[in-house]
Amino acid sequence: MLHWRAARRFCKVISTDYVPALLEQSRVRAEAEGLAIDYREADAENLPFMDNSFDNVVSTFGVMFAPNQAKAASELIRVCKPGGKIGLANWTPESFIGQLLKTVGRYVPPPTGISSPAMWGTEGFLNRNFGMYVEHINYTTRQFNFRYHSPQHWLDIFSTYYGPTLKAFDVLDEIAGQSLGEDILQLIREHNRATDGAMVVPSDYLEIVMTR
C-alpha cells in the first residue's frame, strides 16, 4: 500500500476509506510496524478536507469505484495543493480485472447512468475530468500478476473480500451465482500463465501522475 510506503519515509499520512473494517485492518498492520498514519472514514465523492490541503493525493484501485466519477475526480483536484501531485493506479478496460468487471456486469448491471469503473483506466476519461485542472498528466501502463494456489483459490478469496464480486454473489441466486463463478473461472483459464494447476494471471493497469 502506498500510504504505508509514504509513512515509512516519514511523510504525514492520512488514509481514508468508506469501509470501516478495511481501515481497521490497515490500522492494525500500521501499528505493528510502528507507522504513524491517521485513519479516517470518508466518501471519495465528499472528502472531509479543506481545499488545497495536501501536497500529494493518491489512490490505488480505489477511487475508480466511486459511483459519481466526475464528482470523485473533482474532489481529488479540490484537496490537492497547486503544484502538488495526484497519483492514481487504475485497471484498464482490456485488462484481466477490466474483463472481470465486464463479466460481473452481465449478471448484475450497474444502475442507469453509472459508467464502468474501468473508464478510470483510459486516457480519454482522465483528460476529460482532469485535463483542464492540472498542468501535466503522465501515463504509464504497468502490469500486476495475481498469484494464487489455483483459479478456485482466487475465486474463493475474491468472492469473499473483493467488493464487485462479493456484492454480485450476494444478490444472485444459487444458479446464477454458479454460472457467474464458471464464467470467471473460464476468464482465468484464458489468461492463466501457470501450467501446474496454480494461477498466475497478469492484469494491466494505468499509472497516472498529474501535476496540479
C-alpha positions as CSV (number, residue, x, y, z in Angstrom):
1,M,0.0,0.0,0.0
2,L,1.3,3.4,-0.9
3,H,0.3,5.0,2.4
4,W,2.5,2.6,4.3
5,R,5.4,3.3,2.0
6,A,4.9,7.1,2.5
7,A,4.7,6.7,6.2
8,R,8.0,4.7,6.2
9,R,9.6,7.7,4.7
10,F,8.3,9.9,7.5
11,C,5.5,11.6,5.5
12,K,2.5,12.9,7.3
13,V,-0.2,10.5,6.0
14,I,-4.0,10.5,6.2
15,S,-5.6,7.3,4.8
16,T,-9.3,7.2,4.0
17,D,-11.9,4.6,3.1
18,Y,-15.6,4.4,3.3
19,V,-15.5,0.9,4.8
20,P,-14.5,1.0,8.5
21,A,-13.4,-2.7,8.6
22,L,-10.8,-2.1,5.9
23,L,-9.5,0.9,7.8
24,E,-9.2,-1.2,10.9
25,Q,-7.3,-3.9,9.2
26,S,-4.8,-1.4,7.8
27,R,-4.5,0.3,11.2
28,V,-3.6,-3.0,12.9
29,R,-0.8,-3.5,10.4
30,A,0.4,0.1,10.7
31,E,0.6,-0.2,14.4
32,A,2.5,-3.5,14.2
33,E,5.1,-1.7,12.1
34,G,5.2,1.4,14.2
35,L,3.9,3.6,11.4
36,A,2.2,6.9,12.2
37,I,-0.9,7.0,10.0
38,D,-4.1,9.0,10.6
39,Y,-7.1,6.8,9.5
40,R,-10.4,8.4,8.7
41,E,-13.7,7.1,7.3
42,A,-14.5,9.2,4.2
43,D,-16.5,9.2,1.0
44,A,-14.4,9.8,-2.2
45,E,-17.3,11.9,-3.5
46,N,-17.3,14.2,-0.5
47,L,-13.9,14.3,1.2
48,P,-13.9,15.9,4.6
49,F,-10.9,18.2,4.0
50,M,-10.4,21.8,3.1
51,D,-9.4,23.0,-0.3
52,N,-5.7,22.7,-1.1
53,S,-5.0,20.5,1.9
54,F,-2.4,18.0,0.6
55,D,0.9,18.1,-1.2
56,N,0.1,14.6,-2.7
57,V,-3.2,12.8,-3.2
58,V,-3.0,9.1,-4.2
59,S,-5.4,6.3,-4.9
60,T,-4.6,2.7,-5.8
61,F,-7.5,0.9,-7.4
62,G,-9.9,2.8,-5.0
63,V,-11.4,6.0,-6.3
64,M,-12.2,4.3,-9.6
65,F,-15.1,2.5,-7.9
66,A,-16.9,5.7,-6.8
67,P,-20.3,5.8,-8.5
68,N,-20.2,9.5,-9.3
69,Q,-17.0,9.5,-11.3
70,A,-17.0,13.2,-12.1
71,K,-17.6,14.2,-8.5
72,A,-14.8,11.9,-7.2
73,A,-12.4,13.4,-9.8
74,S,-13.3,16.9,-8.7
75,E,-12.7,16.1,-5.1
76,L,-9.2,14.8,-5.8
77,I,-8.4,18.1,-7.6
78,R,-10.0,20.2,-4.9
79,V,-8.0,18.8,-1.9
80,C,-4.6,18.9,-3.8
81,K,-2.5,22.0,-3.5
82,P,-1.5,23.9,-6.6
83,G,1.8,22.4,-7.7
84,G,1.1,19.2,-5.8
85,K,0.8,15.7,-7.3
86,I,-2.2,13.4,-7.9
87,G,-1.2,9.8,-8.3
88,L,-3.5,7.0,-9.4
89,A,-3.4,3.4,-10.3
90,N,-6.4,2.2,-12.2
91,W,-7.3,-1.1,-14.0
92,T,-7.7,-0.7,-17.8
93,P,-10.8,-1.9,-19.6
94,E,-8.9,-4.5,-21.6
95,S,-7.1,-5.9,-18.5
96,F,-8.0,-9.1,-16.6
97,I,-9.8,-7.1,-13.9
98,G,-11.4,-4.9,-16.6
99,Q,-12.8,-8.1,-18.2
100,L,-13.8,-9.4,-14.8
101,L,-15.9,-6.2,-14.2
102,K,-17.5,-6.6,-17.6
103,T,-18.3,-10.3,-16.8
104,V,-19.9,-9.3,-13.4
105,G,-21.8,-6.5,-15.2
106,R,-23.6,-9.1,-17.4
107,Y,-25.1,-10.6,-14.3
108,V,-25.5,-7.5,-12.1
109,P,-25.8,-4.5,-14.4
110,P,-24.8,-1.1,-12.9
111,P,-27.6,1.4,-12.1
112,T,-28.6,3.6,-15.0
113,G,-26.2,6.4,-15.7
114,I,-23.3,4.7,-13.9
115,S,-20.2,4.0,-16.1
116,S,-17.8,1.2,-15.7
117,P,-15.0,1.8,-13.1
118,A,-12.5,0.7,-15.8
119,M,-13.1,4.1,-17.5
120,W,-10.6,5.5,-15.0
121,G,-8.0,3.4,-16.8
122,T,-8.4,5.3,-20.1
123,E,-6.6,8.4,-21.1
124,G,-9.8,9.9,-22.6
125,F,-11.7,9.8,-19.3
126,L,-8.7,11.2,-17.4
127,N,-8.2,14.0,-19.9
128,R,-11.8,15.0,-19.8
129,N,-12.0,15.0,-16.0
130,F,-8.6,16.3,-15.1
131,G,-7.0,17.9,-18.2
132,M,-8.2,21.5,-17.7
133,Y,-7.4,21.5,-14.0
134,V,-3.8,20.2,-14.0
135,E,-0.6,21.3,-15.5
136,H,0.6,17.9,-16.8
137,I,-0.5,14.3,-16.9
138,N,1.9,11.4,-17.3
139,Y,0.6,7.9,-18.3
140,T,2.5,4.7,-17.9
141,T,1.0,1.2,-18.5
142,R,2.1,-1.3,-15.9
143,Q,1.2,-4.9,-15.0
144,F,0.4,-6.7,-11.8
145,N,0.5,-10.5,-11.5
146,F,-2.2,-12.3,-9.5
147,R,-0.6,-15.4,-7.9
148,Y,-2.8,-17.9,-6.2
149,H,-2.7,-21.6,-5.4
150,S,-5.3,-22.2,-8.1
151,P,-8.1,-20.5,-10.0
152,Q,-10.6,-21.7,-7.5
153,H,-8.5,-20.3,-4.7
154,W,-8.6,-16.9,-6.3
155,L,-12.4,-17.1,-6.8
156,D,-12.9,-18.1,-3.2
157,I,-10.9,-15.1,-2.0
158,F,-12.4,-12.6,-4.4
159,S,-15.9,-13.7,-3.9
160,T,-15.5,-13.2,-0.2
161,Y,-13.4,-10.0,0.1
162,Y,-13.4,-8.1,-3.3
163,G,-16.3,-5.6,-3.4
164,P,-17.5,-6.0,-7.0
165,T,-17.6,-9.8,-6.9
166,L,-18.7,-10.0,-3.3
167,K,-21.7,-7.9,-4.0
168,A,-22.6,-9.8,-7.2
169,F,-22.6,-13.2,-5.5
170,D,-24.6,-11.8,-2.6
171,V,-27.5,-10.7,-4.8
172,L,-27.6,-13.6,-7.2
173,D,-29.5,-16.8,-6.6
174,E,-27.6,-20.1,-6.4
175,I,-28.0,-21.0,-10.1
176,A,-26.9,-17.5,-11.4
177,G,-24.1,-17.4,-8.8
178,Q,-22.8,-20.8,-10.1
179,S,-22.9,-19.6,-13.6
180,L,-21.0,-16.4,-12.8
181,G,-18.4,-18.5,-11.0
182,E,-18.0,-20.7,-14.0
183,D,-17.6,-17.6,-16.3
184,I,-15.0,-16.2,-14.0
185,L,-13.0,-19.4,-13.9
186,Q,-13.2,-19.5,-17.7
187,L,-11.8,-16.0,-17.8
188,I,-9.0,-17.0,-15.6
189,R,-8.2,-20.0,-17.8
190,E,-8.0,-17.7,-20.8
191,H,-5.4,-15.5,-19.1
192,N,-3.6,-18.0,-16.9
193,R,0.2,-18.4,-17.5
194,A,0.6,-21.2,-14.9
195,T,0.8,-24.8,-16.2
196,D,0.9,-26.6,-12.9
197,G,-2.6,-26.0,-11.6
198,A,-1.7,-22.7,-9.9
199,M,-2.8,-19.3,-11.1
200,V,-0.5,-16.6,-12.5
201,V,-2.7,-14.0,-14.3
202,P,-1.3,-10.6,-15.4
203,S,-3.6,-7.6,-15.3
204,D,-2.6,-4.3,-16.9
205,Y,-3.2,-1.0,-15.1
206,L,-2.6,2.6,-15.9
207,E,-0.2,4.5,-13.6
208,I,-1.1,8.2,-13.7
209,V,0.9,11.1,-12.2
210,M,-0.6,14.6,-12.5
211,T,0.9,17.9,-11.5
212,R,-1.8,20.2,-10.2
